[in-house]
C-alpha cells in the first residue's frame, strides 16, 4: 500500500496550463500578483482623484458666483479630496501591516510593471 501511495503522490500532470510549483513559489507568485494589482489600482485611483480635483476646481471657478453651482462644485471638490486622502491612508496602513507581517516588497512599485 505504501508503494502505491508513493506512486500516486509522485504522479504529475503535464500539458498546457500553469506549471506546478512548490508551496513557497506559489506564495511568492501570489504575493507578486497581489502587489501588482494593489499598486496599479493605487496609481489609477490617485490619477483619477487628482484629475477630478482639478476639474472640480475649474468648475468652482466657472460658477461665477452662482450659489447653486458653487455649492455643487464645492461638494464635488470636497468629495474628491476625501477620496484621495482615503487612498493615501489605505496605502500607508497597508504598507505598515505588510511590513509588520514581514512582506516588505508588497508595495514595491518598481515591481508592478515587471512581468510576474
N, C-alpha and C positions, 0 to 999 in steps of 0.2 A: 504494500500500500504506500509506503514511504517513497519508493521509486516512482510510482505513478504520480504522486503528488508533486514530486520534484520536476517531472517532465511537464506537467500541466502549468506549473509556475514559471518554468523556463520558456514556455512557448510564447513567441512574439508574432504579431501580425505584421505583414509587410504590404506595401502598396501605396496608393496615393493618400494624401492626407497629412495630418500633423504628426511629426516624428515623436515617438515615445521618449520621454526624458526621465531623469531621476527626480525625486521629490524636491531636492534643493534647486535644480534647474527650473522646475515648474514654478516654484515660488518666486524665483528671481525674474522669470519671464512675466509672471502676473504682476509683480511689483513694477516692472518697466511699463507694462500696458496701462496700469492704473496711473502711474506717474505721467505718462504721455497724455492720457485723457484729461486728467486734472489740470495739467499745465496748459494744454490747448484751450480748455474751457475757461480757465482763468484769463488767459490772454484775450480771448474773444469777448468775455464779459467786461474786462477793463476797456477795451477798444469801443465796445457798444455804448457803455455808460459815458465814456468821455465824449463821444460824438453826440449823444443825447443831451449832455450838459451844454455843449457848445450850441446846439440847435435851440435848446430852451432859453439860453442867454440871448440869442438873436431874436427869438420870439418875444422875450421880455422887453428888449429894446424897441422892437417893431410895434409893440402895443400902443405906444404914443399916448399914454395917459388914460386909455380906455380901461375903466376899473374891472370889468368882467374879463377882458383879455389879459390884463395884468395879473389878476388872481389865478387864472388858468396857467399862465406861463410860470408864475411863482410856484404853484403847486407841482408842476412838471419838473422844474429845476430842483425843488426840494426832494422829490421822489427819486430823481436820478442820482443826486448826491448821496442819499441814503443807500441806494443800491451799490454805488461804488465803495462806500465805506464798509458795507456788509461783505463785499468781495475781499477787500483788503484784510478785514478782521478774520474772515474764514481762512484766508491763505496763511495768516500768521498763526492762528490756532492749529491749523493742520500741520504746519511746519514744526510747531512746538511739540505736538503729540507724536509726530513721526520721529523727531529727534529723541524724545523720551523712550520710545519703543525701539530705538536703535536703527531705524531706517533713515539714514542720513541723506540718501540720494533720491527720496521720493519726490521732492520738488525741484530737482536739478533741471532747470530749463534748457541747459545745453544738451541734455539727452532727449528732449522732447522731439526734436526734428531729426534724430538719428534713427536709422532702421532698428526695429525691435529684433 
